[in-house]
């Protein structure tokens, strides 16, 4: 009965006595040896198995016979070199029993798996990547050596709870984002990818995790993931992104400058056209028209020079005044005496005021206080903040000139003064007092460029 049971087993079983003679062999062993029972039973095992290929077997058999201790090992088949046998040798009263089990498929699969894992390890190391797994049941995370190194951790940190690993390795600001991504992936059984920082070698370095749930029977029982050091790549990408954004901002600034230039050129051309038309239509002779036009265009040019020096960000009121009256003074402040707080004007208001002051100065040279050696002009102003801008009040008063009488008709200069200031939400009042002309002016300069202000 027992022999029949043994003959039905797939394992090759045989027994040898203390003289190495085979006393029993089941059917599987006979098939393995390719021999019949009559040839095997009673034969010396070493007559059946060549010595040169049976050394490990003989060593095990002798050891078991001598010590009475069971021995188990893997051995290449003597008769089939391409097959691997799991050999179990155990003591019996009159010898030893041997069980041979063909484990070729298992060993081949294990070797293939080990080779694959080695290839994977090398690939991950080459890509600066490590892997890890997390068990939902215990909330513990197990990391490869590479992952531990990337996290700045050691073997003693293996198998910690996931929250503890995050506390030890991750930047506190990044933990909520990593936790949320992992919980969402686990709940919805989806993959996730997130970047975060870990503390290593005294600095915060950027990592990227790519992970997904381990699903068994429809339930997420854990997670597997890869972690990669992306620090250098992220720094390069951030620098490139900064450069791209700066180029985009530069392009926007260039477009704004082009639009601003177009706007200014149109305004200048319109102003020149208006000045030319009015000058030519009001001049007595062509020569007078040429001189007046030339002087007004020079005044416009001087105002633009002041603004150009300031990159068209505005101009100081004193610079505008100096540019307008400089041609009529041998020494600054001798003929035109100014008083007022420092004020900075936005570009359009500066150009308007420059033209107005030029007209007043030209009129004073021709007919007013600056036409005599002793005459002089006082120019005083005050400024106060207004909604979205600045209110400027100026008074031009002439002294020591010839007696003044009101003109019979208002010339182009007077019209230019009033119209120019009106266009800037201002006004002009010309008072022809006998002792000298007085012009009270108001001017509003907006904060559109952020430049109109009273200076400290």
HELIX and SHEET records of a PDB file:
HELIX    1   1 UNK A    2  UNK A    7  1                                   6    
HELIX    2   2 UNK A   27  UNK A   33  1                                   7    
HELIX    3   3 UNK A   37  UNK A   40  1                                   4    
HELIX    4   4 UNK A   45  UNK A   48  1                                   4    
HELIX    5   5 UNK A   51  UNK A   53  5                                   3    
HELIX    6   6 UNK A   55  UNK A   67  1                                  13    
HELIX    7   7 UNK A  104  UNK A  126  1                                  23    
HELIX    8   8 UNK A  145  UNK A  150  1                                   6    
HELIX    9   9 UNK A  155  UNK A  157  5                                   3    
HELIX   10  10 UNK A  162  UNK A  169  1                                   8    
HELIX   11  11 UNK A  172  UNK A  188  1                                  17    
HELIX   12  12 UNK A  231  UNK A  282  1                                  52    
HELIX   13  13 UNK A  286  UNK A  309  1                                  24    
HELIX   14  14 UNK A  317  UNK A  325  1                                   9    
HELIX   15  15 UNK A  326  UNK A  328  5                                   3    
HELIX   16  16 UNK A  347  UNK A  366  1                                  20    
HELIX   17  17 UNK A  369  UNK A  371  5                                   3    
HELIX   18  18 UNK A  412  UNK A  423  1                                  12    
SHEET    1   A 5 UNK A  22  UNK A  25  0                                        
SHEET    2   A 5 UNK A  12  UNK A  17 -1                                        
SHEET    3   A 5 UNK A  95  UNK A 102 -1                                        
SHEET    4   A 5 UNK A  84  UNK A  92 -1                                        
SHEET    5   A 5 UNK A  71  UNK A  76 -1                                        
SHEET    1   B 5 UNK A 140  UNK A 143  0                                        
SHEET    2   B 5 UNK A 129  UNK A 135 -1                                        
SHEET    3   B 5 UNK A 219  UNK A 229 -1                                        
SHEET    4   B 5 UNK A 203  UNK A 216 -1                                        
SHEET    5   B 5 UNK A 192  UNK A 200 -1                                        
SHEET    1   C 3 UNK A 315  UNK A 316  0                                        
SHEET    2   C 3 UNK A 343  UNK A 345 -1                                        
SHEET    3   C 3 UNK A 453  UNK A 454 -1                                        
SHEET    1   D 5 UNK A 336  UNK A 339  0                                        
SHEET    2   D 5 UNK A 376  UNK A 386  1                                        
SHEET    3   D 5 UNK A 389  UNK A 399 -1                                        
SHEET    4   D 5 UNK A 436  UNK A 446 -1                                        
SHEET    5   D 5 UNK A 427  UNK A 433 -1                                        
END                                                                             
